[in-house]
Amino acid sequence: MVKINEFLYEGDDLGATYNKDFTTFKVWAPTQEDVKVIIYEHYDDKYGKVYPMTKNDNGIWELELVGDYKNKYYNYIVKKDIYEVETPDPYTKGATVNGQKGMIVDFSSINPEEWENHKIPQPIKPTESIIYEMHIRDFSVHKSSGMKYKGKYLAFTEMGTKNEEGLSTGIAHLKELGITHIHFLPIFDFASVDEKEENEYNWGYDPYLYNVPEGSYSTNPYDGRVRIYELKKMIMTLHENDIRVIMDVVYNHTYEVETSPFNILVPKYYYRTDSEGHYTNGSGCGNEIASEKPMVRKFIIDSLKFWAKEYKIDGFRFDLMGLFDEYTVKEIERELREINPNILLYGEPWTGGISGLDEKYQFRKGKQCGMSVAVFNDDFRNAIKGDNDGMGLGFVNGGADLEREIKKGIVGSIDYDLDKKGFADEPSETVNYVSCHDNLILFDKIEKTNYYMSFEERAKMNKLALSIILTSQGIPFIQGGTEFLRTKKGSSNSYNAGDEINGIDWSRKTTYLEIFNYIKDLISLRKNSKVMTLGRAEDIRKYLKFIKSEPKSVAYLLTSPYEEDYRQMIIIHNANLKEIDVKLPLLGQWKVIANEYEVNQNGVAKGIEICTDSIKVAPLSTYILINI
């Protein structure tokens, strides 16, 4: 029996490596007794030409084909029992419809014009990031979007789009809002939609070919060149509009096991199994990838490096990062920083079930300390709004005795003092959010728990929740559309619910323009106030001090060391259904630049006079004052 762990390979040339005069194929398959390459001239060919490969001592099967095979298609053929099985290469960088054939890619012949030299946004600190989560299809598919390429990558290249009332949509909306990063739900090839069908829907957490763009978002899923070109065109356009791109990656499981190229080539190696050989299910999806195995770890890191280099991806969000072993995450961080020192890395510090990986090795919350990797802050999330899908209440929608938890989140979940100790060493290790694609969207959660209240009060709760996220230390993350009360009609798991539930209704921007403007102006204030984006825990302890306020409210003073900032700023979050009075901690005059109506960093917020000793704060609102 072959001992797989004795066969390791450290080269960076697995897959099909194209040259004008020859193409080299290398695949790691130490347990196979016969491997062949089949070449197809065109994506729709039913028959191809077969070439035998040669096995090396390190478990690598290799073939060099002389000639120009630019953008032609290929697969591997291996024996399974008495049959032969054809499979795409797990390392393939291109594919035809539904991943039926891999592709020998010549990127130089596909890249958009000026791709190699296009302008990439300037580096910023992690805490200066403002992340906006979006699904490719959701963004443009609604009739109100004003976009031509509905549901496609190219929608993100359309400039100047508007809704029926003339307000900006699409990329113009993103620029107007002021976000720094757009986080895309999976854009690699996933198996849960049929690319031949125009209107199938899924979030895409079902990986098939990890290094290939998803074809359903392209205008032609059959020709493997099109998805590559259109994805790069999208990324290039976003970059040129000063928006960085984060890729949501799912290296914790595959859509299926038996049909996975991993399992066809090296049965059971890529997956965790129990003592009886059964697949473990830490992902909740029927299997889990064994990141701790050397050639699995290598695949994950090779894949990430490919996306960072070839597609100029600015960051990665890791699905179920708790299924990664700690050493793999450290290696990912080290290798990606060599490519881009400013790359943004964050993920979910939990699993989807009981894992085959010992819990002491799992990348759980707290393991990120000192690693320049951030994790989603579910403690802060739950403190703000309550549980994800139930009737639990948080700070903004009626919960009590949550001030301490809110304060822990406000300081970036660092070790602030004896009363407020979080999981992070530094504020750059926490991603502060109140909702994401999973579970009820923010406004639907508030509607569920506060159905008996007025619509106006529920809208204020939505605005208050986002204002807490956008004024706290750490990395703020908002779910696309929550800035104008996006709803999914009460669906708590809309992964395959289709466009009617998931598509963004851009007319809501018109209806709730005041809320959009408030969030937009709050983002602008954050970007213009360095004291809101402190990068070190010691500075937070030094420059942020809480001040006394009534129950169900939190107030604090920020004293900035930066000359370009307001010298002193007070932020008050009032979750009460009544007005409260807050005594101001310092002498002098204070100007209110944000209240329940607006944020006006260059003047005085509507309806408020300059105050001295105290301030009356309206119900369900955030007030921001500056010392003058």
MARVOFI-834534 format. One line per field, with one value per residue (C-alpha): x, y, z; residue number from 1; residue in one letter. Coordinates in steps of 0.2 Angstrom, whole numbers, always signed. Layout:
<drenses>
x	[X,...]
y	[Y,...]
z	[Z,...]
nr	[NUM,...]
rest	[A,...]
</drenses>
This chain:
<drenses>
x	[+0,+6,+10,+4,+13,+30,+25,+26,+30,+35,+36,+25,+20,+6,-8,-6,+9,+7,+21,+20,+30,+25,+13,+18,+5,+9,-3,+0,-8,+4,-9,-14,-7,-11,-15,-17,-21,-35,-34,-50,-48,-64,-75,-89,-79,-86,-70,-52,-34,-27,-8,+0,+8,+24,+25,+40,+46,+38,+20,+19,+13,+20,+18,+26,+16,+26,+16,+5,-10,-16,-33,-37,-46,-40,-44,-36,-41,-38,-43,-56,-59,-61,-67,-58,-64,-62,-59,-54,-38,-40,-27,-35,-36,-50,-65,-80,-98,-101,-82,-84,-67,-52,-43,-24,-24,-14,-19,-9,-21,-37,-32,-42,-31,-20,-23,-5,-3,-20,-21,-23,-30,-17,-13,-23,-23,-34,-45,-47,-56,-75,-81,-97,-103,-111,-117,-113,-131,-140,-132,-139,-153,-168,-178,-174,-155,-153,-140,-138,-128,-140,-133,-116,-98,-100,-113,-99,-91,-106,-104,-117,-132,-147,-164,-181,-180,-163,-153,-136,-135,-121,-103,-108,-118,-103,-92,-105,-107,-88,-84,-66,-68,-81,-82,-90,-98,-90,-84,-74,-82,-96,-107,-124,-130,-132,-122,-132,-148,-150,-160,-153,-148,-136,-124,-110,-103,-101,-84,-80,-65,-56,-45,-58,-71,-89,-97,-115,-109,-101,-110,-104,-101,-96,-80,-68,-60,-75,-77,-58,-59,-75,-70,-54,-63,-74,-59,-50,-65,-67,-49,-49,-64,-53,-63,-53,-59,-61,-64,-75,-66,-72,-57,-66,-77,-82,-99,-98,-85,-86,-86,-73,-57,-48,-56,-55,-36,-31,-46,-49,-33,-40,-54,-54,-61,-65,-57,-69,-65,-81,-80,-82,-94,-87,-93,-111,-110,-106,-87,-72,-55,-40,-30,-17,-11,+4,-2,-19,-11,-1,-16,-25,-9,-6,-23,-24,-7,-14,-29,-18,-6,-16,-32,-24,-36,-34,-41,-49,-63,-62,-78,-78,-60,-62,-60,-42,-28,-18,-2,-10,-17,+0,+7,-7,-3,+15,+15,+1,+10,+25,+14,+5,+10,-7,-18,-34,-37,-52,-64,-77,-69,-81,-86,-102,-102,-91,-74,-62,-48,-44,-52,-35,-29,-44,-43,-55,-58,-42,-30,-29,-20,-4,-6,-12,-28,-45,-61,-79,-85,-101,-101,-103,-116,-127,-125,-131,-146,-149,-148,-148,-165,-175,-184,-168,-166,-150,-145,-154,-170,-175,-162,-157,-140,-130,-120,-104,-104,-107,-92,-81,-85,-83,-65,-61,-63,-46,-40,-46,-48,-52,-71,-69,-58,-60,-53,-41,-23,-26,-42,-36,-41,-60,-72,-87,-104,-122,-128,-121,-128,-132,-147,-160,-154,-154,-170,-180,-172,-179,-196,-197,-193,-201,-216,-228,-218,-220,-210,-201,-195,-189,-180,-171,-165,-157,-149,-143,-135,-125,-120,-112,-103,-96,-90,-82,-63,-59,-64,-82,-92,-109,-121,-125,-142,-144,-139,-157,-167,-164,-176,-177,-195,-191,-181,-167,-158,-159,-145,-156,-171,-169,-169,-186,-179,-161,-161,-158,-173,-164,-180,-178,-163,-176,-189,-176,-164,-162,-155,-143,-137,-134,-124,-114,-110,-105,-93,-86,-84,-75,-63,-59,-56,-40,-45,-60,-48,-34,-22,-15,-23,-12,-19,-37,-34,-25,-37,-54,-63,-81,-92,-107,-124,-141,-145,-148,-135,-117,-106,-88,-75,-61,-46,-36,-17,-19,-18,-30,-43,-56,-47,-60,-76,-90,-101,-117,-128,-145,-155,-169,-187,-185,-174,-160,-149,-130,-118,-103,-86,-76,-79,-81,-93,-98,-105,-117,-112,-123,-140,-156,-158,-141,-122,-114,-95,-93,-107,-121,-133,-151,-162,-148,-140,-122,-122,-111,-114,-126,-135,-152,-151,-166,-173,-165,-151,-132,-126,-108,-101,-85,-77,-75]
y	[+0,+17,+28,+45,+56,+50,+59,+77,+91,+109,+115,+130,+122,+110,+111,+116,+129,+137,+143,+147,+133,+120,+116,+106,+97,+91,+83,+75,+58,+46,+32,+31,+18,+26,+45,+53,+70,+72,+88,+96,+109,+118,+119,+110,+95,+78,+69,+74,+67,+57,+57,+46,+54,+49,+46,+53,+47,+61,+56,+69,+63,+74,+78,+91,+94,+103,+116,+130,+125,+143,+143,+125,+113,+98,+85,+70,+52,+40,+22,+18,-1,-7,+9,+25,+42,+59,+74,+92,+97,+104,+116,+122,+141,+141,+130,+128,+127,+119,+115,+100,+104,+113,+126,+129,+147,+161,+176,+188,+185,+187,+202,+218,+232,+240,+226,+224,+243,+248,+259,+250,+259,+266,+256,+260,+253,+238,+249,+262,+249,+250,+233,+231,+214,+210,+195,+198,+194,+203,+220,+222,+210,+220,+230,+246,+244,+254,+242,+233,+217,+211,+198,+199,+204,+218,+226,+232,+241,+251,+269,+282,+270,+277,+270,+276,+292,+297,+292,+283,+264,+252,+257,+276,+271,+263,+278,+290,+279,+279,+261,+256,+237,+227,+209,+197,+181,+167,+171,+155,+141,+133,+118,+123,+132,+125,+138,+133,+141,+160,+162,+149,+156,+152,+161,+149,+141,+125,+124,+114,+122,+134,+143,+146,+161,+156,+155,+160,+178,+179,+184,+167,+152,+141,+150,+149,+166,+176,+174,+177,+193,+200,+196,+205,+220,+221,+221,+234,+245,+244,+247,+263,+269,+267,+252,+236,+219,+205,+187,+176,+159,+142,+130,+121,+108,+104,+103,+84,+71,+57,+69,+81,+81,+80,+63,+56,+59,+55,+46,+52,+61,+79,+76,+72,+55,+47,+30,+20,+30,+40,+58,+70,+85,+100,+111,+105,+101,+83,+84,+95,+98,+92,+108,+100,+88,+95,+94,+100,+115,+118,+118,+131,+142,+140,+144,+160,+166,+163,+174,+188,+188,+185,+194,+207,+202,+214,+203,+186,+182,+164,+154,+143,+147,+137,+122,+127,+122,+136,+132,+134,+151,+157,+150,+159,+175,+174,+169,+182,+196,+193,+197,+211,+218,+227,+212,+211,+194,+189,+175,+166,+159,+144,+128,+122,+105,+93,+93,+79,+91,+92,+108,+114,+115,+124,+142,+149,+166,+171,+162,+177,+187,+194,+187,+202,+191,+197,+187,+191,+198,+188,+194,+213,+207,+199,+213,+225,+216,+200,+182,+180,+173,+172,+184,+188,+207,+217,+235,+244,+234,+233,+222,+227,+227,+226,+242,+233,+221,+236,+245,+230,+231,+250,+248,+235,+220,+223,+221,+238,+237,+225,+226,+226,+212,+205,+192,+203,+210,+224,+232,+226,+209,+212,+213,+223,+219,+217,+207,+198,+186,+173,+174,+188,+204,+218,+226,+210,+205,+221,+219,+202,+207,+224,+221,+230,+247,+260,+259,+275,+267,+252,+262,+272,+255,+250,+267,+266,+248,+254,+270,+259,+249,+264,+273,+259,+254,+239,+235,+240,+228,+232,+221,+228,+237,+239,+258,+259,+246,+232,+217,+199,+198,+188,+175,+169,+158,+165,+155,+148,+159,+168,+185,+190,+188,+193,+206,+223,+235,+251,+261,+259,+271,+284,+280,+279,+292,+301,+285,+282,+300,+298,+282,+290,+305,+295,+285,+301,+307,+291,+292,+310,+306,+296,+294,+283,+271,+269,+254,+250,+244,+256,+271,+266,+264,+281,+292,+284,+286,+282,+294,+292,+290,+283,+264,+258,+271,+272,+288,+291,+304,+303,+314,+314,+315,+320,+338,+336,+329,+337,+339,+331,+322,+314,+300,+295,+280,+281,+265,+271,+275,+291,+307,+306,+320,+317,+328,+334,+329,+345,+363,+374,+374,+359,+358,+344,+337,+322,+319,+309,+319,+320,+320,+337,+337,+355,+363,+361,+346,+351,+357,+358,+373,+373,+367,+368,+358,+344,+338,+331,+315,+310,+292,+278,+289,+293,+310,+316,+332,+341,+354,+371]
z	[+0,-4,+11,+4,+17,+10,-7,-5,-18,-15,-33,-38,-55,-52,-65,-83,-86,-103,-114,-133,-138,-125,-111,-95,-85,-67,-55,-38,-38,-29,-27,-45,-57,-73,-77,-94,-101,-113,-124,-132,-146,-142,-126,-134,-141,-136,-140,-137,-140,-126,-120,-106,-92,-83,-64,-54,-37,-28,-33,-47,-64,-78,-97,-108,-125,-138,-148,-144,-134,-129,-121,-126,-114,-105,-91,-83,-85,-71,-67,-54,-52,-70,-77,-82,-75,-82,-70,-71,-64,-46,-51,-67,-69,-82,-87,-98,-93,-76,-74,-87,-94,-87,-98,-103,-99,-108,-97,-107,-122,-111,-99,-101,-109,-96,-83,-78,-75,-69,-54,-37,-22,-10,+6,+22,+39,+43,+55,+41,+31,+29,+22,+11,+9,-8,-19,-37,-43,-29,-33,-51,-54,-48,-61,-51,-53,-69,-74,-91,-86,-73,-61,-70,-66,-79,-69,-58,-73,-78,-73,-69,-66,-58,-51,-57,-46,-53,-37,-40,-40,-43,-42,-41,-26,-18,-21,-14,+1,+4,+7,+5,+2,-6,+0,-13,-9,-18,-35,-38,-48,-37,-41,-34,-49,-67,-78,-93,-84,-83,-67,-55,-38,-24,-13,-19,-4,-13,-21,-36,-45,-33,-46,-59,-59,-57,-75,-71,-67,-85,-101,-109,-97,-111,-117,-103,-108,-105,-86,-84,-94,-86,-68,-71,-79,-64,-52,-62,-63,-44,-41,-53,-42,-26,-20,-15,-18,-5,-10,+1,+0,+6,+8,+22,+12,-6,-13,-15,-11,-24,-39,-32,-42,-25,-21,-39,-40,-22,-13,+5,+6,+6,+18,+37,+42,+58,+65,+54,+39,+38,+32,+47,+45,+54,+40,+41,+23,+23,+23,+29,+21,+30,+31,+42,+29,+19,+1,+7,+15,+0,-11,-1,+0,-19,-23,-12,-19,-37,-33,-25,-39,-55,-50,-39,-25,-10,+4,+9,+20,+26,+28,+44,+48,+64,+53,+49,+59,+67,+58,+41,+45,+51,+34,+24,+33,+30,+12,+7,+16,+5,-10,-3,+14,+16,+11,+23,+30,+41,+44,+54,+70,+72,+64,+56,+66,+76,+67,+65,+70,+88,+95,+103,+85,+78,+73,+86,+92,+102,+91,+80,+93,+86,+69,+58,+55,+60,+65,+65,+82,+86,+104,+98,+85,+98,+111,+98,+91,+100,+93,+74,+70,+86,+98,+108,+111,+110,+115,+100,+100,+119,+128,+145,+155,+139,+141,+147,+131,+120,+128,+125,+107,+106,+112,+99,+110,+117,+135,+140,+159,+173,+168,+149,+143,+125,+114,+104,+106,+94,+87,+69,+75,+76,+62,+69,+61,+65,+51,+35,+22,+35,+45,+46,+38,+51,+47,+46,+63,+70,+62,+70,+88,+88,+76,+89,+87,+74,+58,+62,+78,+69,+56,+70,+78,+61,+60,+78,+75,+60,+69,+83,+71,+61,+77,+86,+86,+75,+57,+52,+41,+34,+24,+7,+7,+26,+23,+16,+26,+14,+18,+13,+17,+33,+25,+38,+26,+8,+0,-14,-12,-28,-35,-28,-10,-12,-26,-20,-22,-26,-25,-6,-7,-13,+1,+15,+8,+25,+33,+18,+19,+38,+35,+21,+31,+46,+35,+29,+47,+52,+37,+42,+60,+64,+82,+76,+68,+81,+77,+94,+110,+120,+111,+114,+132,+132,+121,+124,+140,+145,+153,+164,+156,+160,+158,+140,+134,+132,+131,+129,+126,+112,+114,+98,+96,+78,+73,+58,+69,+80,+97,+107,+102,+113,+106,+114,+109,+117,+115,+126,+120,+129,+129,+141,+148,+148,+158,+148,+156,+151,+152,+136,+122,+112,+95,+90,+73,+73,+80,+76,+59,+51,+52,+48,+51,+44,+53,+66,+65,+61,+76,+89,+97,+104,+122,+137,+153,+147,+131,+129,+117,+108,+109,+98,+91,+91,+95,+91,+99,+96,+108,+101]
nr	[1,2,3,4,5,6,7,8,9,10,11,12,13,14,15,16,17,18,19,20,21,22,23,24,25,26,27,28,29,30,31,32,33,34,35,36,37,38,39,40,41,42,43,44,45,46,47,48,49,50,51,52,53,54,55,56,57,58,59,60,61,62,63,64,65,66,67,68,69,70,71,72,73,74,75,76,77,78,79,80,81,82,83,84,85,86,87,88,89,90,91,92,93,94,95,96,97,98,99,100,101,102,103,104,105,106,107,108,109,110,111,112,113,114,115,116,117,118,119,120,121,122,123,124,125,126,127,128,129,130,131,132,133,134,135,136,137,138,139,140,141,142,143,144,145,146,147,148,149,150,151,152,153,154,155,156,157,158,159,160,161,162,163,164,165,166,167,168,169,170,171,172,173,174,175,176,177,178,179,180,181,182,183,184,185,186,187,188,189,190,191,192,193,194,195,196,197,198,199,200,201,202,203,204,205,206,207,208,209,210,211,212,213,214,215,216,217,218,219,220,221,222,223,224,225,226,227,228,229,230,231,232,233,234,235,236,237,238,239,240,241,242,243,244,245,246,247,248,249,250,251,252,253,254,255,256,257,258,259,260,261,262,263,264,265,266,267,268,269,270,271,272,273,274,275,276,277,278,279,280,281,282,283,284,285,286,287,288,289,290,291,292,293,294,295,296,297,298,299,300,301,302,303,304,305,306,307,308,309,310,311,312,313,314,315,316,317,318,319,320,321,322,323,324,325,326,327,328,329,330,331,332,333,334,335,336,337,338,339,340,341,342,343,344,345,346,347,348,349,350,351,352,353,354,355,356,357,358,359,360,361,362,363,364,365,366,367,368,369,370,371,372,373,374,375,376,377,378,379,380,381,382,383,384,385,386,387,388,389,390,391,392,393,394,395,396,397,398,399,400,401,402,403,404,405,406,407,408,409,410,411,412,413,414,415,416,417,418,419,420,421,422,423,424,425,426,427,428,429,430,431,432,433,434,435,436,437,438,439,440,441,442,443,444,445,446,447,448,449,450,451,452,453,454,455,456,457,458,459,460,461,462,463,464,465,466,467,468,469,470,471,472,473,474,475,476,477,478,479,480,481,482,483,484,485,486,487,488,489,490,491,492,493,494,495,496,497,498,499,500,501,502,503,504,505,506,507,508,509,510,511,512,513,514,515,516,517,518,519,520,521,522,523,524,525,526,527,528,529,530,531,532,533,534,535,536,537,538,539,540,541,542,543,544,545,546,547,548,549,550,551,552,553,554,555,556,557,558,559,560,561,562,563,564,565,566,567,568,569,570,571,572,573,574,575,576,577,578,579,580,581,582,583,584,585,586,587,588,589,590,591,592,593,594,595,596,597,598,599,600,601,602,603,604,605,606,607,608,609,610,611,612,613,614,615,616,617,618,619,620,621,622,623,624,625,626,627,628]
rest	[M,V,K,I,N,E,F,L,Y,E,G,D,D,L,G,A,T,Y,N,K,D,F,T,T,F,K,V,W,A,P,T,Q,E,D,V,K,V,I,I,Y,E,H,Y,D,D,K,Y,G,K,V,Y,P,M,T,K,N,D,N,G,I,W,E,L,E,L,V,G,D,Y,K,N,K,Y,Y,N,Y,I,V,K,K,D,I,Y,E,V,E,T,P,D,P,Y,T,K,G,A,T,V,N,G,Q,K,G,M,I,V,D,F,S,S,I,N,P,E,E,W,E,N,H,K,I,P,Q,P,I,K,P,T,E,S,I,I,Y,E,M,H,I,R,D,F,S,V,H,K,S,S,G,M,K,Y,K,G,K,Y,L,A,F,T,E,M,G,T,K,N,E,E,G,L,S,T,G,I,A,H,L,K,E,L,G,I,T,H,I,H,F,L,P,I,F,D,F,A,S,V,D,E,K,E,E,N,E,Y,N,W,G,Y,D,P,Y,L,Y,N,V,P,E,G,S,Y,S,T,N,P,Y,D,G,R,V,R,I,Y,E,L,K,K,M,I,M,T,L,H,E,N,D,I,R,V,I,M,D,V,V,Y,N,H,T,Y,E,V,E,T,S,P,F,N,I,L,V,P,K,Y,Y,Y,R,T,D,S,E,G,H,Y,T,N,G,S,G,C,G,N,E,I,A,S,E,K,P,M,V,R,K,F,I,I,D,S,L,K,F,W,A,K,E,Y,K,I,D,G,F,R,F,D,L,M,G,L,F,D,E,Y,T,V,K,E,I,E,R,E,L,R,E,I,N,P,N,I,L,L,Y,G,E,P,W,T,G,G,I,S,G,L,D,E,K,Y,Q,F,R,K,G,K,Q,C,G,M,S,V,A,V,F,N,D,D,F,R,N,A,I,K,G,D,N,D,G,M,G,L,G,F,V,N,G,G,A,D,L,E,R,E,I,K,K,G,I,V,G,S,I,D,Y,D,L,D,K,K,G,F,A,D,E,P,S,E,T,V,N,Y,V,S,C,H,D,N,L,I,L,F,D,K,I,E,K,T,N,Y,Y,M,S,F,E,E,R,A,K,M,N,K,L,A,L,S,I,I,L,T,S,Q,G,I,P,F,I,Q,G,G,T,E,F,L,R,T,K,K,G,S,S,N,S,Y,N,A,G,D,E,I,N,G,I,D,W,S,R,K,T,T,Y,L,E,I,F,N,Y,I,K,D,L,I,S,L,R,K,N,S,K,V,M,T,L,G,R,A,E,D,I,R,K,Y,L,K,F,I,K,S,E,P,K,S,V,A,Y,L,L,T,S,P,Y,E,E,D,Y,R,Q,M,I,I,I,H,N,A,N,L,K,E,I,D,V,K,L,P,L,L,G,Q,W,K,V,I,A,N,E,Y,E,V,N,Q,N,G,V,A,K,G,I,E,I,C,T,D,S,I,K,V,A,P,L,S,T,Y,I,L,I,N,I]
</drenses>
